[in-house]
């Protein structure tokens, strides 16, 4: 697998304050990395360092085998960037804007038209290419921003909050576009929308207080979301102390008549033990269901725990 972007031991200080501390990760071709963090966690600072807008106090960033500090021009030629506010010239048509961007990216003159038409097709902009950007919907403006980021066919694409302000249909369209682009590029997607990570990304990392506190594949994250709670429904009231005696159970909470939530240490046989206890005591087992954690649960749990 071809590694396209690699960050090693990044630090960034503002005076005595360490905004980013010893952050390391990599992104390969075909990977879409979801980059999450609460406000003030160091996410924006990290993104600025990755794009060459801010120099790290220590550490190294390599983009497509080019050191970002030692070979900035070569490294940035392999980088496409969409800030949270797309850098659009509203008085230009979509085609005129992309033509201007192609020249900024030093696309060979004879290839400009080819690059523009490819970007228009990939971003679903062919029907609006001759319209003024000022007259486009928010969704089409966001697509135009993505088109300028991929116009020169960079190996690495960095997208900062690409779906903010869009309606549900536009959000879904942009997510599908990101997944499609991820097949041929390495993508870093900064977002506060947790379902977006599950739908668009192959990997996820969470930063808090300047430190990476989670780096995982999305399938691995889904495994982390495997329940540590069980919902139990019985026909008769239970004797909580009898269930509490089962090894691994932490607590039992009654929600309503004969409806309980059981918290436990991870044990793949705990459901069988609970069911057996209910049957042995004649309480009448009606339902025993795992309660799956959401990504929001994991995010809140991790970011509310002070980084060490």
Secondary structure, DSSP 8 states (H G I E B T S, - for coil): --EEEEEEEEEEEETTEEEEEEEEEEEETT-EEEEE--TTSSHHHHHHHHTTSS--SEEEEEETTEETTTSHHHHHHTEEEE-SS----TTSBHHHHHHHHHHHTT--GGGHHHHHHHHHHHTT-GGGTTSBGGGS-HHHHHHHHHHHHHTT--SEEEEESTTTT--HHHHHHHHHHHHHHHTTSEEEEE-S-HHHHHHH-SEEEEEETTEEEEEEEHHHHHHHTS-SEEEEEESS---HHHHHTSTTEEEEEEEETTEEEEEE---TTHHHHHHHHHHHTT--EEEEEEE---HHHHHHHHHHS---
